[in-house]
Amino acid sequence: MYFDGAHKADLFSPHEAPSGAVTVAMITGWHEMNESLCDFAGTLAEDTLRRDICHRLWKLESVDHRDCEHPVTGVEPLEPDASALLKAQPEDFRGRADAFRAKGDLILEKWTVRSCEAVTAYEVMMIKAPQGGTDFLVGAIQP
């Protein structure tokens, strides 16, 4: 269940009963996590994976931009030479990375997110898991 910013005041203003008891709503997620903000083209990630990646990026963005939405404003392929995440992997994995990429089992993309007026670029590494599904790593790209 997702709520937009218009409901924030209601959710964060606890109701006090005549007896003095206070009711507090516990919710997970953020009002910034609007599913429509994750509806874009340009990525090789399928719908469920795309939403999972968006949720991770929104969590990261909410640290410094709690009261903003975090739309993904662009996605583009990322070359392996520019990948800090790939460079951080064990040497045997890096040695096989080209073969993984050729099979489509390793995908590197740059996702750009706008929060308030700030724009942050993230590297997204998607790795097909042998047991099924796709694992992913994200990291901010340092300017």
C-alpha positions in Angstrom: 0.0 0.0 0.0 1.4 3.4 -0.9 0.4 6.9 0.2 1.3 10.1 -1.5 2.5 13.3 0.2 -1.0 14.6 0.8 -1.6 12.0 3.5 1.7 12.6 5.3 0.2 14.9 8.0 -2.7 12.5 8.7 -0.3 9.5 9.1 2.2 11.4 11.4 -0.4 13.1 13.6 -1.4 10.5 16.2 -5.0 10.5 17.4 -5.6 11.0 21.1 -8.6 9.3 22.7 -10.6 11.0 25.5 -8.9 8.6 27.9 -5.5 10.0 26.9 -4.4 6.9 25.0 -2.6 7.7 21.8 -2.9 5.6 18.6 0.2 5.5 16.5 0.1 4.1 12.9 3.2 2.0 12.0 3.8 1.8 8.3 6.7 0.7 6.1 7.8 2.6 3.1 7.7 6.2 2.2 5.2 8.5 0.5 8.0 9.1 -2.0 7.6 5.4 -3.2 5.0 6.1 -5.8 4.9 3.1 -8.2 4.2 5.4 -11.2 7.7 7.0 -10.7 9.2 3.6 -11.6 7.3 3.3 -14.9 9.9 4.2 -17.6 11.6 2.7 -20.6 15.3 2.2 -21.3 16.3 -0.5 -18.9 16.8 -4.2 -19.6 15.2 -5.0 -16.2 11.8 -6.5 -16.3 8.9 -5.0 -14.3 9.4 -6.7 -11.0 13.2 -6.3 -11.0 12.8 -2.7 -12.1 10.5 -2.0 -9.2 12.9 -3.7 -6.7 15.7 -1.5 -8.0 13.6 1.6 -7.7 12.7 0.7 -4.1 16.4 0.4 -3.3 17.2 3.7 -4.9 14.3 5.4 -3.2 15.5 4.1 0.2 19.0 5.6 -0.5 17.6 8.9 -1.8 15.2 9.2 1.2 18.2 9.5 3.6 19.0 13.0 2.4 15.7 13.9 0.6 13.0 12.6 2.9 10.2 14.9 1.7 10.8 14.5 -2.0 9.7 12.1 -4.7 12.5 10.3 -6.4 11.7 9.8 -10.1 14.1 7.9 -12.3 14.8 10.5 -15.1 17.1 8.4 -17.3 18.7 5.0 -17.9 21.5 4.2 -20.2 24.0 1.4 -20.7 27.2 1.6 -18.7 30.6 0.4 -20.1 32.5 -2.1 -17.9 35.5 0.2 -17.8 33.4 2.8 -16.0 31.9 0.3 -13.5 33.1 0.8 -9.9 30.9 -2.1 -8.8 32.5 -4.5 -11.3 36.0 -3.4 -10.2 35.0 -4.2 -6.6 34.2 -7.8 -7.4 36.6 -10.7 -6.9 39.2 -11.1 -9.6 37.8 -14.5 -10.8 34.4 -12.9 -11.3 35.9 -9.9 -13.2 37.8 -12.3 -15.4 34.5 -13.9 -16.5 32.5 -10.7 -16.7 32.9 -10.4 -20.5 31.5 -13.9 -21.0 28.7 -13.2 -18.6 27.8 -10.0 -20.5 27.9 -11.8 -23.8 25.3 -14.3 -22.6 23.2 -11.5 -21.1 23.8 -12.7 -17.5 25.5 -9.5 -16.5 24.0 -6.1 -17.2 25.5 -2.7 -16.3 23.3 0.4 -16.4 23.5 4.0 -15.2 20.2 5.2 -13.6 19.7 8.9 -12.9 17.4 9.9 -10.0 16.0 13.4 -9.3 15.2 14.2 -5.6 13.9 17.7 -5.0 16.5 19.7 -7.1 19.3 17.2 -6.6 20.2 14.7 -9.4 22.2 11.6 -8.6 23.6 9.0 -11.0 23.7 5.4 -9.8 25.4 2.4 -11.3 23.1 -0.7 -11.4 24.7 -4.1 -11.8 22.2 -7.0 -12.6 23.5 -10.5 -12.4 21.3 -13.5 -13.3 21.4 -16.0 -10.5 22.1 -19.7 -11.3 19.2 -20.8 -9.2 16.8 -18.3 -11.0 16.0 -14.7 -10.6 18.3 -11.7 -10.8 20.5 -10.3 -8.1 21.4 -6.6 -8.3 23.8 -4.1 -6.7 23.5 -0.3 -6.8 26.0 2.4 -6.0 26.1 6.1 -6.4 28.5 7.2 -9.2 31.0 9.7 -7.8 31.3 12.8 -10.0 
